[in-house]
Amino acid sequence: MYPLKKTKKITVRFFLNRMLKPITKEKGKELYPLYIQVTYNRKNMQLRSKYGEYYHELKEAPPGLLEFEERVLRRIITREASHLEDSYNLKGLRRNYEIYSLSIHQAIEDYLKPKLRAAIRKINSPLTHVLDFDSDRATVPLLQAAAQKLFPDFERRLGTRLRQELAIYEQFLRLYKPPFLNYSFPMIIDWSEGGFKEELNRKVQLANKNSSEIFQQLCELIRQAVSQKFMVLDD
């Protein structure tokens, strides 16, 4: 964590944005998107919740969601303000939140899926078109398993590096199950602050004999995936 040199109050308030057009479900009930208002040093910003959906009342939000998003936003503001000192004014918070709050699982998925897609497209078969890479539910492991069944020689067509990356991602999934509404999954900000790497090392040591090699491979895969996301912040 990055302490502020001069303590400034951070206020995070959640609300349903009733200024936007609602969606209608369940006998005409109107649902509105979850939004967040952040105040820091007398500056305000409103942004849409990354993990929230549409609700009729704020209390319908899943348990733990509001606390989770508030905690992440406070960490990001503290981190950014510690670097910029008194000049920090919430500028870029929306984009920073989009990146830093992303799960490491999703970062790796976004890194590996295009590489897997390119490898599958090299196969001269009309069956390549049945794999829906644009679906969020079509994860890298599912697409890989489908390709293995559709194309018997698929593994031979993978390059050495991609084959290794897919194998080490499988190791990561054994240590960390994909996020499922528990709001305790590792995020990019956890990796950036350094604490997650220590936790990852402990888990690898408990689960594997050749822990040092696997840990280094996991770190390199995560580093590549996170670096790809950080390119957006550098634009």
N, C-alpha and C positions, 0 to 999 in steps of 0.2 A: 504494500500500500504506500502511496505517496502523500505525506502530510502537507497540508497547506502552510505556507509561511505566515500568512495572516488569516485567521479563522473567519470564514464568511458563511452565513447561513445558507443551507440548501433546502429548499422546500419542494416536495414532490406531491402533486395532487392528481388523483384519477377521477375521470368523469366520462359520462356517455355523451358523445358529440351529437346533440339533438339538432344542430344546425345543418347536418347532412341528411340526405335522403335515407330513410330507414329501409330495412328489408322486412317483409311481412311473413310470419310463420304462425302456426298454431292458432287457428280461428281468428285471424286478423291481428294478432299481437305484433306490435311494431318493435323491432330490435335495432339498436344503434351501436356504432363501433366504439370500442374502448379507446379513450385518448388520455394523454398525460400532460399536465402542465408543470413545467419545471421553472423554479425561480432561483436565481443566484445573483447576488450583488445588485439587486434591484432590476435585473434583466429577466424577462419572461420568454419562454418558448413553449409551444405546444407541438406535440408529436403523437403519432398514432402508436398504440401498443403493438409491439412486435409479436407477442405470443397470445394476446387476447383476441377475442372474436366479437360477435354482435350479441348484445344483451338487452333485455327489457328494463332491468334494474341493475345497478352496480353490484349489488350483493350476489348476483348470479354468477359472477366471475369465479373460476375454479379456486379452491383453497390453495393458498400459497403463491398465487400468480402475482398479486399486487405487491406483496413483500419482496418477491424475487425481482421484479422489474425495478422497483424503487432502489433496492440494494445495488443492482448493476449500474443504474444511472448515477448514483452517488459515487460509486467507485470510479466511473469514467470522468465525472466532473472533478473529483479530487485529483485524479491522475493528470488531467489536462491543465488544471489550474496550477499545479505544482511546477509545471514546465514553463507556463506563460506568466506566472505571478499575477500582478494586478491587471494585466491586459486581457485576461480571460473573460469572455462575455457570452458563452454558450454557442458561439459560432461553430458550425460544423458538428454540433451535438447529434443531430439526426443521423448523419452519415457515420459518425463514430459509434453511435449506439447500434446501428445496423450491423456493423462489423464486430465490435467487441462482445456483443451479446450472443453472437452466433455460436452454436455448439461446435466443438472440435469435430464431432461426427459429421456435421453438415459440411464443414470446411474440407474434410477429407473426401467426402462424397463429391463435392463440386470440383475437386482437383482430379479425382480418378475417373469420374464418369465420362468426360470427353475423351480421355485416353483409351478407355475401354470401347467407347463407341467407334473411335477411329480404327481400332484393331478389328472389330467385328465387321466394319464396312469393307475391309479388305477381302473378306470372304465372298467369293463369287457365287452367291446363292440368293434367290428371292426371299428366302425365309428370314434374312436379316431385317426385313421391313416389319416383321411382326413384333419386334422388340421396341417397346415404347419408352425411349430414353427421356422423354419430356415429362413423364409422370413422376410425381414426388414419391409415390409408393414403390416405384421401380428402383430399388436401391442397387448399389454396386454388387453386393453379394447375390441378390436375386437375378440380376442381369447376367452375371457370370455363370450362375447355375443353369440358367435357361440356355445360354450359349453352349455350354458343355453338353447339354442334352440334344440340342439342335444340330451341332456341328462336332462330330466325333474327333476331328483333328484340331479343335479350337485351341487347346493348350499349346500345341506346337507352333501355332501362328503368333503367339504372344511374344513380345520381345523380352529379353532377360530382365530388364529393369522393371517393366510393368508387372511381370510375373512375381518379382520379389515384392513390389509395392502391394499387390493384391494379397500376397501371403502375410505380410506384416500388418495389413489392415485387419485381416482375420484375427490376428493376435490381439489387436487393439479391441475388437468387438468381444473377445472373450473376457477381457478385463473390464470393459465398460459397455454395458448394454445400451442400445440406442435410447434416446430420451423418450419418455412417455408420461408427460404431464406430472412429473414429480419435481421439476425445477431444481434439480440437484446435479445436472449434467455439467461436465467441464466445458468451459467457454474459452473463446480466444483471449479474453482479458485475463483468465486464469493462467494461460500459457505465457502471456506477455509479462505478467507480474512475477513469474518464476515459481510460484508455490506449487503449481500443478506438476511441474517436472519432477519435483521431489516425491510427490505422491505416486506418480507413475512409476518411478524407479522402485519404490517400495513394493508396489503391486507386481511388477515384473520379477523382482527377486523372489517373491513368495510363490510365483506360479511357474518359474522356469529355471532349469539348471544353467543353461548358457545365457544367463540374464543380462550380462554386460553387452553382448552382441545384439540381442533383441532390443534392449533399451536404446542403444545407439541408432538402430534402424527405425524404431518408432519415433524417436526424436527427429530424425531426418525427414521422415514422411510428414510429420506434423509441421515441421519448419517449412517445408515446401508448400503445404496446403495453406498455412497461415500467411506466408509471404505473398502468395497469389491474391489473398484477400486484401492485404495491406497495399497492394498496387492501387486500389481504388482510393485510398486515403492520400496517396501521393499525387494523384491527378490534379 
